[in-house]
Amino acid sequence: MQKKVLIVDDDIANIKYLSTVLRENGFEPIDAQDGVEGLQKAEAENPDVIVLDVMMPRKTGFGMFKSLKKNESLSGIPVIMLTSIQKIIEDGRSGAGDDPTFEEVKDHFLDKMEKVVDHHRGKSDSDKDRPEVFMDKPIDPDEFIKAVSGLAGVA
């Protein structure tokens, strides 16, 4: 029996890419396009692994992750969190602006984003409630399958 992997991402191209990689490696992909639909599918399908994008409409990946951990029947499902936030942070920090007020707000926002990402990557003091794996986009297919296989208990 194939292991089920729920992919929750608002980018259809990313869902298709990851689904293809999963199918080619013997997994059954299930998809959802936001955190609300993702929670519904997680409850209905009971996947072996959940792959979450961070930035999504209606319910972000962080929001869905918190909801998963509060739900007794879903809290044990391992999670891989995907993001391009690191690139956004790096691009934002390297961008030059003429308005010092905007720069202060931008830096404050980027600092907050970086703290949230660092927490979920395991770079903060608290080990509670973090995804098992955090991957930056673009996703390397071999690294992705290695992570999914390990979390799904596939040798």
ChimeraX attribute file (.defattr): number of C-alpha atoms within 10 A of each C-alpha:
attribute: neighborCount
match mode: 1-to-1
recipient: residues
	/A:1	6
	/A:2	11
	/A:3	17
	/A:4	19
	/A:5	26
	/A:6	25
	/A:7	28
	/A:8	32
	/A:9	25
	/A:10	20
	/A:11	14
	/A:12	13
	/A:13	10
	/A:14	17
	/A:15	21
	/A:16	14
	/A:17	12
	/A:18	21
	/A:19	20
	/A:20	15
	/A:21	17
	/A:22	21
	/A:23	13
	/A:24	11
	/A:25	12
	/A:26	14
	/A:27	22
	/A:28	18
	/A:29	22
	/A:30	19
	/A:31	22
	/A:32	21
	/A:33	20
	/A:34	24
	/A:35	27
	/A:36	19
	/A:37	15
	/A:38	25
	/A:39	21
	/A:40	12
	/A:41	18
	/A:42	24
	/A:43	13
	/A:44	9
	/A:45	13
	/A:46	16
	/A:47	21
	/A:48	21
	/A:49	25
	/A:50	27
	/A:51	27
	/A:52	29
	/A:53	27
	/A:54	24
	/A:55	19
	/A:56	19
	/A:57	13
	/A:58	13
	/A:59	19
	/A:60	20
	/A:61	25
	/A:62	21
	/A:63	14
	/A:64	22
	/A:65	24
	/A:66	14
	/A:67	17
	/A:68	22
	/A:69	16
	/A:70	12
	/A:71	12
	/A:72	9
	/A:73	12
	/A:74	17
	/A:75	15
	/A:76	12
	/A:77	18
	/A:78	20
	/A:79	24
	/A:80	21
	/A:81	24
	/A:82	21
	/A:83	19
	/A:84	15
	/A:85	17
	/A:86	16
	/A:87	12
	/A:88	14
	/A:89	18
	/A:90	12
	/A:91	11
	/A:92	15
	/A:93	14
	/A:94	9
	/A:95	9
	/A:96	9
	/A:97	10
	/A:98	7
	/A:99	8
	/A:100	9
	/A:101	10
	/A:102	11
	/A:103	16
	/A:104	11
	/A:105	11
	/A:106	16
	/A:107	15
	/A:108	12
	/A:109	13
	/A:110	19
	/A:111	14
	/A:112	12
	/A:113	16
	/A:114	17
	/A:115	13
	/A:116	14
	/A:117	19
	/A:118	14
	/A:119	18
	/A:120	21
	/A:121	17
	/A:122	17
	/A:123	12
	/A:124	13
	/A:125	7
	/A:126	10
	/A:127	11
	/A:128	10
	/A:129	14
	/A:130	20
	/A:131	21
	/A:132	15
	/A:133	18
	/A:134	20
	/A:135	18
	/A:136	14
	/A:137	13
	/A:138	10
	/A:139	15
	/A:140	10
	/A:141	14
	/A:142	10
	/A:143	11
	/A:144	18
	/A:145	17
	/A:146	13
	/A:147	19
	/A:148	24
	/A:149	18
	/A:150	12
	/A:151	18
	/A:152	19
	/A:153	11
	/A:154	11
	/A:155	6
